[in-house]
Amino acid sequence: MPDLIGVPMHVLELTTPAATVRIVPELGGAIGSFEAGGKPILRPTPAEALADRDVLRAGCYPLVPYSNRIRDAELHFAGRTYALARNFGRHPHAIHGVGWQRAWSVVDASNRRVRLALHHDARGASAHAWPWPFRATQTFHLADVASGDDGPNTMLVMTLTLTNAGTAPFPFGLGFHPFFPKDENTRLGFHAERVWQNDATQLPRSLVDIPPQWRFDPPRPLDAIALDNVFTGWAGRAGVVDDACGITIDADAALAFAVVYTPPDGDFVAFEPVTHETDAFNRSAAGAVGTGMRILPPGAAFSCTMRIAAKTFASAASPDSAR
């Protein structure tokens, strides 16, 4: 992305006997890869994507201080309208906040734990990215939970924290954007209550009961399903299973919404636990309720955590219980 051009890239490694996670602080604080038992748990970032500073091809990146889109790159809050930078090419809306397009600094690092930080001063041009100053941290902790006959069981714990560094309250949201490898055998499973149908620019249009073709309870193959939609009433737990491994995504209660993004011809599925619906701030300003919008007072902080557990299968096919 433009803000990352010319920034030297460094790779930090978290390692256990069973797994390796590579983190690239300067690439939007993103995860470059997560492997367990020699199998990719997150989509690996190609070398050319690192060379091009293309965070959109990373394995996972943070969503801070908001998730998804803000309509027409205009934020309505407390009786004012703030013009935001259009930060996604020709797309008409602002998207995914500031964190994914900034270099993060390393606070501390070991072979099991890394903590990154980002300081946004909201001065000059940076105010168009987000009009209020904040501090954000990401913590990554890799652990081997157990080991059995069917392969290692590994967990990556990720915590994202936002602190209001200014003198005025502001609306905010947080989330995680992990990409999981997908092939013809991949099955996705999670429970939710309803789903937002979108307009042509991926903004929410109508909240409906989940249609049969978008239900993933019980788990089902993704096939040629095309999704980029917000699910509400998510239970906080999801699974991605194929013949090589079983992955469980577990999230805090604050991450009460889930965005599922999978293009029909893509080799990945993104399952994004987030704290609010798309365009929550503007919709709340217009009178909508239940959007997940929060307001962060000066000096206050808010954190949320996502855990990704992975079990690789020793045999070519996964156990029947995972099907």
MARLUMKOL-681528 format. One record per residue (C-alpha): x, y, z. Coordinates in steps of 0.5 Angstrom, whole numbers, padded with zeros to 4 digits, always signed. Layout:
// MARLUMKOL-681528
XYZ
...
// end
This chain:
// MARLUMKOL-681528
+0000+0000+0000
+0003+0007-0001
+0004+0008+0006
+0009+0002+0006
+0013+0004+0000
+0020+0004+0002
+0019+0002+0009
+0024-0004+0011
+0021-0011+0012
+0023-0015+0018
+0020-0022+0020
+0019-0024+0027
+0018-0031+0028
+0015-0035+0034
+0016-0042+0034
+0014-0048+0038
+0016-0056+0037
+0010-0056+0033
+0009-0049+0029
+0012-0043+0027
+0008-0036+0026
+0012-0030+0022
+0010-0023+0024
+0012-0017+0019
+0011-0011+0023
+0012-0006+0018
+0007-0009+0013
+0001-0007+0017
+0003-0011+0023
+0001-0017+0019
+0002-0024+0020
+0006-0027+0014
+0005-0034+0015
+0002-0039+0021
+0004-0047+0020
+0003-0053+0024
+0006-0060+0023
+0008-0057+0016
+0001-0055+0014
-0001-0048+0013
-0006-0045+0018
-0007-0038+0015
-0006-0037+0008
+0002-0036+0007
+0004-0029+0004
+0008-0030-0003
+0015-0027-0003
+0013-0022-0008
+0007-0019-0004
+0012-0018+0001
+0017-0014-0004
+0011-0010-0006
+0008-0008+0001
+0002-0012-0001
-0002-0013+0006
-0008-0015+0002
-0004-0022+0001
-0002-0023+0008
-0005-0028+0012
-0008-0024+0017
-0008-0016+0019
-0011-0012+0024
-0018-0008+0024
-0017-0001+0028
-0020+0003+0029
-0026+0000+0025
-0028-0005+0021
-0030-0006+0014
-0033+0000+0010
-0035+0008+0012
-0040+0010+0007
-0037+0015+0002
-0031+0016+0006
-0035+0021+0011
-0036+0020+0018
-0042+0023+0022
-0041+0023+0029
-0043+0028+0035
-0047+0033+0030
-0041+0033+0026
-0038+0030+0019
-0031+0028+0018
-0028+0027+0011
-0024+0021+0011
-0019+0019+0006
-0021+0014+0001
-0016+0008+0002
-0018+0003-0003
-0016+0005-0010
-0023+0007-0013
-0027+0004-0008
-0032+0010-0006
-0032+0008+0002
-0026+0008+0007
-0025+0001+0009
-0021-0002+0015
-0019+0003+0019
-0011+0006+0019
-0007+0000+0022
-0007-0005+0016
-0004+0001+0012
+0002+0003+0017
+0008+0000+0020
+0008-0002+0027
+0014-0002+0032
+0016-0008+0036
+0015-0007+0043
+0018-0014+0046
+0019-0020+0042
+0021-0027+0044
+0020-0034+0041
+0013-0035+0044
+0011-0028+0044
+0011-0021+0041
+0008-0014+0042
+0007-0009+0037
+0005-0002+0038
+0002+0004+0033
+0002+0011+0035
-0003+0015+0031
-0002+0023+0032
-0008+0025+0027
-0004+0031+0025
-0004+0034+0018
-0005+0029+0013
-0006+0023+0018
-0012+0027+0021
-0016+0025+0014
-0014+0017+0016
-0017+0018+0022
-0019+0025+0026
-0017+0023+0033
-0011+0021+0036
-0010+0014+0039
-0005+0008+0041
-0006+0001+0039
-0002-0005+0041
-0002-0012+0038
+0000-0018+0042
+0001-0025+0039
+0003-0031+0043
+0004-0038+0041
+0003-0044+0045
+0003-0052+0044
-0003-0054+0047
-0003-0062+0047
+0000-0067+0042
-0004-0073+0040
-0003-0079+0035
-0007-0075+0030
-0002-0069+0030
+0000-0063+0034
-0005-0058+0037
-0003-0051+0037
-0006-0045+0039
-0004-0037+0037
-0007-0032+0041
-0008-0025+0039
-0010-0019+0043
-0012-0012+0040
-0012-0006+0044
-0014+0001+0043
-0013+0007+0047
-0016+0014+0046
-0009+0019+0046
-0013+0025+0045
-0018+0030+0049
-0025+0028+0046
-0029+0022+0045
-0029+0018+0039
-0033+0012+0036
-0029+0006+0035
-0029-0001+0033
-0024-0007+0033
-0023-0014+0029
-0019-0019+0026
-0018-0021+0018
-0015-0028+0018
-0015-0031+0011
-0015-0039+0011
-0013-0043+0005
-0019-0046+0002
-0020-0052-0003
-0025-0057-0006
-0025-0060+0001
-0025-0054+0006
-0031-0054+0010
-0034-0048+0014
-0038-0049+0020
-0041-0043+0025
-0048-0041+0028
-0051-0034+0027
-0058-0032+0027
-0058-0027+0021
-0054-0024+0016
-0054-0017+0012
-0055-0017+0005
-0051-0012+0001
-0052-0007-0004
-0047-0006-0010
-0041-0003-0006
-0042-0008+0000
-0045-0004+0005
-0051-0007+0009
-0058-0006+0005
-0063-0011+0009
-0062-0016+0015
-0065-0022+0014
-0066-0029+0016
-0060-0033+0014
-0062-0037+0007
-0060-0044+0006
-0055-0043+0002
-0051-0039+0007
-0052-0043+0013
-0046-0046+0016
-0049-0050+0022
-0048-0056+0021
-0041-0055+0017
-0041-0055+0010
-0037-0054+0004
-0036-0047+0001
-0036-0050-0006
-0037-0044-0011
-0041-0040-0005
-0039-0032-0006
-0040-0028+0000
-0037-0021+0003
-0043-0021+0009
-0044-0019+0016
-0047-0025+0020
-0050-0023+0027
-0052-0027+0033
-0045-0030+0032
-0044-0035+0037
-0036-0034+0038
-0034-0040+0035
-0032-0043+0028
-0029-0048+0025
-0025-0049+0018
-0023-0056+0017
-0020-0060+0011
-0017-0066+0010
-0010-0064+0012
-0012-0060+0019
-0018-0058+0023
-0018-0050+0025
-0022-0047+0031
-0023-0040+0031
-0025-0037+0038
-0027-0030+0040
-0029-0026+0046
-0036-0024+0047
-0034-0017+0044
-0033-0019+0038
-0040-0020+0037
-0041-0020+0029
-0037-0024+0024
-0036-0022+0017
-0035-0028+0012
-0031-0026+0005
-0030-0032+0000
-0030-0030-0007
-0032-0036-0012
-0026-0037-0015
-0021-0036-0009
-0016-0040-0006
-0018-0037+0001
-0024-0036+0006
-0023-0030+0011
-0027-0031+0017
-0027-0024+0021
-0029-0023+0028
-0031-0016+0029
-0034-0011+0034
-0039-0008+0030
-0043-0008+0023
-0041-0005+0017
-0042+0003+0017
-0044+0002+0024
-0042+0010+0026
-0046+0013+0021
-0052+0008+0021
-0052+0009+0029
-0052+0017+0028
-0058+0016+0023
-0062+0012+0029
-0060+0005+0028
-0059+0001+0034
-0055-0006+0035
-0050-0004+0030
-0044-0005+0036
-0042+0002+0035
-0038+0004+0042
-0035+0010+0044
-0028+0011+0047
-0027+0017+0052
-0021+0020+0053
-0015+0016+0056
-0020+0010+0056
-0017+0003+0053
-0021-0003+0050
-0018-0010+0048
-0021-0016+0045
-0018-0023+0043
-0018-0028+0038
-0015-0035+0039
-0014-0040+0033
-0013-0047+0035
-0010-0052+0030
-0010-0059+0030
-0006-0063+0024
-0009-0070+0022
-0004-0075+0021
-0008-0079+0016
-0009-0076+0009
-0017-0076+0011
-0019-0072+0017
-0023-0076+0022
-0031-0077+0021
-0032-0073+0027
-0029-0067+0024
-0034-0068+0017
// end
